[in-house]
Amino acid sequence: MIKILFVCHGNICRSTMSQSVFQHMVDQAGLSDEFYIDSAATSREEIGNPPHHGTQRKLRQAGIPCVPHRARQMRKDEYDQFDYIIGMDTWNIRNINRIIGNGDPDGRVCKLLDFTDRRGADIADPWYTGNFDETYRDVKEGCEALLQDCLLRL
């Protein structure tokens, strides 16, 4: 089983959108039993809150079910529990590394767009930009490429 943790600042926009999109792709491919998918925040600001209404609206428009989720903060011990720990931007990666505190010796931490030809690019936070369409396009692109990478491991 491949275990994936999507991480953003508050766990209400990008990481829950990624979790929902990737779960939908896995379900559509008939691979649900091969994956465990979750999401978390680097901050404590939104703990307990559901996905942002903009995220929910964009997922509905795309015909993708929004996973039932409440924001939570990533824990240090999750480094050993997940195969992929995927941040959305440079600040997320910095904060993930601060939380895990081990320097990522197994190479599990990366950005979602690292799986695409836009390696190193950030996914903009729609909390600030208000542009959930752009965020969805980037998340979808990253999730499609991540799924292809995962299929090589199965």
N, C-alpha and C positions, 0 to 999 in steps of 0.2 A: 504494500500500500504506500502510495506517495502522499506525504503530508505537507500541505502548503499553508503558510500564514501570511496574509496580506496585511500590511501595516501602513497607517498614515497618522497624521497628527491627532485627530480627534476620534477616529473610527466611526464617523457618521456619513462621510461623503465618498472619498476615493476607495478606501479599503473595503467598505461594505459593497460598493458598486462592483469592485473587482471580484469579491467573494461571490456575489450573485451572478455576475456574467460568467465566471469560470465554472461555477456549479452548474449553470444552465448548459454550458458547452459539454461538460462531462456527462451530464444526464442525457443530453441529445445523442451523444456518441455511445451510450450504453455502458459507460465506464464508472458508474457511481460507486461500485464496490472496490474500485482500484484507488480511490482518492479520499482523503480527509482534508476538508477545506475550512479555514477559519479566518478571522480577522481581528485586529487589535489596534490600539492607539499607542503612541509614544507618550502622550500627555494624560492627565487625569481630568481635563476640563469637561468632557462630555460623558463621563462614565454613567452608565445606566440609561442613556438616551437612545431612542430608536434611530434608524437611518434618516438622514436629512430629507425633508419633503422634496427637495429638488432632485435628489438621488432616486427617491421612490417614483417621482413623476417621470423621470427619464427612463427608468427601467420599464415602467408601464408602457410608455410610448414604444419602446423597443420590443415589447412582448416578452419580457424576461421577469420571472417572479423575483421579488425582493426577499432575500432570506430573512427569516425572523431572527433578529439580532439586537442586542443591547450593547452599547459601547463599553469596552473594557480596556484596561491597560495591559500591554505586553509584560510578561514576567521573564526574569533571567533564565529560569529553568526550561523555558520553551525552546531555547536554542537547541537543546538535545532532543526535543520532541518533534521537531519539524525538519523536513529535508530542504525546503525552500522558505526563507524569510524575506519577503518581497516588500520593499519600501517604494513609495511613489516619487520621492524627490531626494535631493542631497541632504536636506535637513533631517528627513526621516531616517536616512541611513546613518547619519551622525548620531542621532538619538537612539536608534536601535543598538548601535555599537556601544553607546554609553550604558544602556540597560543590560546588555549581555556581558560587557566588561571582559571579554576574553580575546578580542582581536580577530574573531571569526576564523579560527584555525582550519575549519572544515569547508570554508568557502560557501556557506549557506545563505549569506546576506547579499542581496543585489536589488537593483531597481527593476520595475516591471518592464520598462522599455529596453532593458539590456538584452532581452530575447529577440529584439527586432533589429533592423539595420540602423536604428536611431540610438544605439548603445550609449548610455550615459545621460540621455535626455530625461528631463523631469516631466511629470504629469502635473499640470497646473491644478491648484486647489480651488474648486468651484465655490468654496465658502467665501473666498476673497474675490474671485473673478466673476462669479454668478453665471459662468458659462458651462453648464452641465452637458451641453452637446459636445463641446470640444473635449471635455474630460472623458465622456463616454467613448468618443472615437479613439482616443489614446488608450483607454482601458481595454477596449475590444481588440485593438491591434496587439497590445501586449499579451492579453490572455490567449489569443489565437496562437501567437508565437510560443508562449509558455507551454500550451498544450502539445504542440509539436515537439518541443524539447522533452516533455514528460513521456511522450509516446516512445521515445528512444530508450527510456529506462524500463519500460514494461516488458 
